Amino acid sequence: METDAYRASFERFAASARSEPSWLRERRTMAMARFVERGFPGPRDEAWRHTPIAPLVRTRFEAADPAARPDADTVEGLGFGSDGPRVVIVNGRFSHMLSSSGPARAGVDILPLGEALARRPELEAHLGVVTGESASVFCDLNTAFAEDGAAVLLAPGTTLEEPIHVAHVQVTDGRPTVAYTRTLVVAGRGSQCRIVESFAGPDERTYLTNAVTEVHVGPNGRVDHYKLQREGREAFHVATLVARLQRDARFADHAISLGAVLSRNDIEVRFEGEGGECVLNGLFLVNGKRLTDTHSRIDHIRPHCSSRELYKGVLDEQARGVFNGLIVVRRGAQKTDAWQTNKNLLLSKDALVHSTPQLEILADDVKCKHGSTTGQIDPAALFYLRSRGIAEAAARSLLTHAFASDLVRRLEVASLREAVERHLQAYLPGGAEIREAVA
């Protein structure tokens, strides 16, 4: 069975001498037990029906070398010119040598996750709580094996102006390797911060990144989370994001998926207090035979909360896309205001998207809507540009850029926005014409 190798690896992992809280060891054991019981999802599993993971399951991944170091060019490209604290996670381990937290800031702790869990017993209430209840098997594997990552802890009333960049990097020696990495963000009452997580690794190498990010936003707090996934072309990327919002809390996630042969994002937002606000935005660009899958769940548990969700995909050649979004409105969650939209642009007759927006409403005084559109470039718009003397290839690129740039403009971290814009222009034929048109 596919689970046997993971179970044997966990037994060796659990037997190794590590200093960590007993509650964490217990959660690891429970997570592995759930994984062994359920196994990897197959084609009959509704949540994975359109995302074949047989190539991932068949690959025997070895643990990535925790002592590996990226080359100078990789390090140079990690920050994409961003200001503020930078944390570098190499093969799932916090790198003190490559990280730069800058001057001490009152009320802000940016720590290796393993160190934070050992020093801060109150984090037991935040790590693996929601993910333990509704975790996918990949999230369970992360809970079982992840030893390190980043912890961002904000005291009540703290505002951090500069974005914190957490850069996850895989370094391989040619063997298929796996890195488990975890990020924990705890924002106290009335605190505010912006987190940018980026994921990168070598091209032409087979590796797996299994990442979990947990965000806890206290009353009247605000966390803006940005994710830039630019893994290598042969990589697998499986990630879970869970956000818990207390009263009057605000959370936003902006996810940009550009790399990996197979990428899966599971996103869950829980309104655990009244008056919360949530924004989920996402953009993916795929070509070749690559696949990107996004599953989102927004759980309106309390009344007077609002959520806005917009995901867009651009697919070329034989690429595949999956979007499955669920908005749940519980009994008693009156005055919920929620909408969800998925839009996809197919640049090839062989590209395909499976889009499933869903509502599950158990309250009667709500405003909710959802929708999905998938199509090719508008012939009328293409004709208009052609009539103005623009070549067909350039006209198609301009229209594709206009479709995607709506979400790019929403990235409020300037350095990140500029990096994504450069990639978008490079992705499309006629980048020079696009740069001139949007200048």
N, C-alpha and C positions, 0 to 999 in steps of 0.2 A: 504494500500500500504506500501511497505517496506520503502519508503522515509519519511513517515509521522513521524515516531519516530525520525528520524534525524532532520527533519525540526523543530519539537517541541523542541528538545534538543538545536538546534541552536538559537531559539527564546529566550530561557532561558539564553543561553550563551551570546547572544548579549545584553540582558537587564542588565546583571550583570555589576557592576561598575568596569571598567578597564581603566587604563590610557595608551592609545596607539594612534599613529598618525591617523588622519582622513582617510588618503589614505589607511591605512591597514584595517580599519573597512569597507571601501568601497569595497576593494578587497575580504574580507570575504563574504560580502553580495552577490557580483556577483558570487563567487564560489558556494555558496549554491544555488543560483538561477539556475545555470547550472546543479547542481546535481539533483535538484528537477525536472527540465525539462527532463533530460535524464534518470534518474533512474539507477539502477544497470544493468550491461550488462547481457544478456541472451545468450542462445545457438545459436541464430541467429546473434549475434554480431561477426563479423569475427575475431576480435582481441582476443576474448575470447572463440572461438568455441571449443577448445580442453581443456579448463580449467573450469570445472564446479565449480561455486562458490556458489551453493545453500546452502551448509552447513554454509558458512560464512554469507550469507544474512539472513538465518533463525535465526541465533544466536542473541539474544538481548544483545549487549555489553553495559556495564556501564562504565563510565569514570573511569580510573585507579586513585587510591588515590595519589594525588600529594605529600602527606606527608609521604608516605611509604618509608621504608629503606630496602635494601637488607641485608641478613645475612652475617656473617663474611666470610664464605666459598665462597659465590658469589663474594664478594668484592675482596677476595684474588685472584680469578681466572680472574679478569677483564683485568689485564694488560699483561698476559702471558709473563711476564719478559721484557716488552718493556721499553726502555728509553725515555726520553723526556716528554713534557707536556702531562697530562692526564685529559680529561674532562669526567665526568660521568653524564649521563642523566638518571634519574630514573623516569619511568612512564611519560616521555615527559618533565620533568623539570630538569633544570640545578642544580646539587647538589654541592654547595660550599664546603660542609663538605668532600665529597669524591673526589673532583677534586684537582689536583695539577699541576698548570701551571709552577712551578719552578721560577727561577729568571727572572726578567723583561728583555725583549729582545727588543732592539731598532727596531722600525718599525713593530712589531708584536703585534696585539691585539687579545686575545682569551677571548671572552665574552659570557655571557648568551645571547641568541638571542633576547629575549624580551628587555633586557637592551640596546643592540646595536641598535635596531630599534628605541628606544626612544631617544637615544643620537646622532645618526648619520643619519641625514635626507637624506644624499646622497644614503643611502641604498634602498630608494624607487625605484631607477633605476635598482636594482639588484634582489629584492625579488619578485618572482611570475610573472616575465615578460614573459618568454617563456612558463612556465608551465600554465600561464593563457590563452595562445593562443591555445595550443594543449593538454591540461591536460586530463587525464583520470578522471573518476568520483571519484576514490580514491584519486587522487591528489587534486581534488576540495574539498573533505572532509578534507584533511589535511590543505589546505589553510583556510578553514572555521574555523577549530577548534584548530589548533596548536597554543599554547601560548608561547612556549619556545623551546629551543634547544641550538645549539652552533653556534657562529659566529667566523670565523677565517679570520682576515683582515690583509693583508700584504701591507705595503707601497711600493712604487716603489723602485726597486733596493735591496730589502731585500731577503736574503737567510737564510732559517732556516734549519740547518743541521739535527737536531733530528726530527723523525716523531712525529706528533701530533696524539694522540690516543683519539678518541671520542667513549666512550663505552655507548651504549644504553641498559638499563636493565629494564625489566618489573618485578614488584613485585605484586602478586595477593593474595587475601584472599580466593580463591576458586570460586568466582563468575567470569563469563566471563567478561573480561575487555578489554578496548581499550586504547592505548596510541598513540597520534599524536606527532611526533617529527620531527624537521626540522633542517637541517644543511646548513649554508650559508658560502661559501668560496669565498673571493674576493682577487685575487692576482694582485697587481699593475704591471705596466710596469717593465719588467726585474726581477721580483721576482720569488722565487722558494720555494716549500715546498712539504712535503709528509703528507698525511692524511690517517690514518687508522680508519675506522669505524667498530665497532663490535656490534652485536646484540645478546642478550641472555635473557633467562627467564627460569622459572621453567618447569620441565617435569611434565606430567600428569595434566596439567592445560590448560584450554582453554582460550586463549587470542589473541588479534589482535594487531600487530604492524603496524602502517601506517606511513611510513617514506618518507620524501622528502629531497633530497640533491641537492643544486644548486651551481655550480662552475663557476666562471667567471675568465678567464685567460686573463690578459692584454697583450699588445704587447710584444713579446719576453719573455713572462713569461712561467713558467712550474709548473704544478701541477700533482703529482702522487697520485692517489686515490686508496685505498685498502679497500675492504669490506669483512668481515668475518661474515657470517650469521650462527649462531648456536643456533637458537631458540629451545624451548621445543618441544617435539614430538607431542603435541596436538595443537600447536600454528599455527596461520595464520600470514603470513608476506607478506605485500604488499608495494613495495618501488618504488620510482621514482628518477632517477638521470638525471639531465640536466646539460650539460657543454656548455659554450659559449666561443669560442676561437677567439681572435683578431689576428692581423697580426703577423706571425712568432711565434705564441704560440704553446705550446706542452701540451698535456693532455694524461694521461694513467689511465685506470681503470682496476683493477684486482679484480674480484668478485668470492668469494668462498662460495658456498651454501651447508651447511651440515645439517641443521635442518628444523623444521616446517613440519606440515602435508601438508600444501599448501604454496608455496612460489612463488611470482610473482615479477619480476624485469622489469621495463620499463626504458630504457636507451635512451637518446637522446643527440647527439653531433651536434653542429652547428658551422660550419666554417664561421665566420663573417668577417674574414680578410684573406688576401692572405698568402701563405707560412706556413700554420698551419700543425701540425702533431698530429695524434691521434692513440692510441693503446687501443683496448678493448680485454681483456682476461677474460675467465670465466671457472670455473670448478664446477660441482655439483655432489654429491654422494647421491643417494636416494635408499631406500629399502622399504619393507612393501608395503603399499598402498599409499605412499606419492607421491606428485606431485611437480615438479619444472618447472617454466615457465619463459623464458627470451624473451623479445621483445626489439630489438634494432633498432635504426634509426640514421644513420649518414648522415647529410645533408651538402653536399658540395655546399655551396652557392658561394664561391669565388674561383678563379683559383689558381693553383700551390699548392694544398694541398694534403696530403697523409693520408690514414687511413689503419690500419691493425687490423683484427678482428679474434680471434680464441676462440671458445667455445667448451668445451668437457663435456660429461656427462657419468657417470657410474651408471647403473641402475640394481637393483637386485629384485627378487621376483616379485611382481605385481606393481612395481613403474612405474610412468609415467613421461615423460619429454616433454617439448615443447620448440622449438627454432624458432623464427621468426625474421630474420634480414633483414633490408632494407637499402640499400645504395642509396641515391638520389644524382644525379649530375645535378645541375641546368644549364640552358642555360647561357653561359658565363663562366662557371667553367672549363675552358680549363686546360689541363695539370694535371688533377686529376689522382692520382695513388691510387687505392683502391683495397683491396681484403678481402674476407670474407670466413671463413671456419668453419664448424660445424662437429664435430666427436663424435660419441656416441658408447659406448661399453655396450652390453646387456649381463648380467650374468645369465639371466633366460629366458626361452622361453615365460614367461608371461609378461615380461617387454616390454614397448612400448614407442617409441619416435615419435613425429610429428616434422619434421624439414622442414622449409621453408626459405631458403636463397633467397633474391631478389635483383635485380638491377633495378633502374629506371634512365636511362641515357638520358639527353636532350642536351648534348654537344658531339662534334664529335672527339675531339683530347684528348682522355683519355686512360688510361690503367686500366681496371677493370676486376675482375674475382671473382667468388664465387663457392662454392661447399659444398657438404654434404655427409658424409658416416656414415652408421650405420650397425653394425654387431656384431658378437660374437667373442670370442677369436680365434685367428688363430690356426687351428689344426696343421699346420706344426711347428709353434713355440712351441706349447704344446708338440708335439712328441719329439722335440729336447731336451727340458728340462727333459722329462720323460726318454729319453735314457741316460741322464747323472745321473740317479739315484734319481731324485727329485720326491717326491710323487705328485700325480695329484693335490690335493688341494693346496699344496704349489706352484706348478708350475703355477696354475691359478692365485693365489694371486700375484706372482712375475710379471706375464704379465700384470695384471691389474694395479699394482703399476707403472710399466714402462709407461703404457698409461697415467696415471694421473700425474706422477711426472714431466713430461715435463712442465706443467703449474705451479706446485709447485715451481720448481727451478727458475721461473721468478719472484717470490716474493722477492724483494730486501730488505725488512725489515726482518732482520734475525730472530727476535723473532717470528714474524708472520709466517714465513716460517717453523720454527721448530714446532710451534703449529699445523699447518696444516699437517705437515709430521707425527706427533704423532697421529693425528686423522685418517689419511689415514691408518697407520699401524694397529690401533685398529679396523678400519672398516673391514679390510680384515682378513680372517683366516690365521693362521700361521705368526702372527706379528713378532715372534722371528726370523724366517727364513728370513723375509724381512729385519729386522734390521741388521742381520749378512751379508746379501747379499749387502746392500747398504752402509755399514759402510766403 
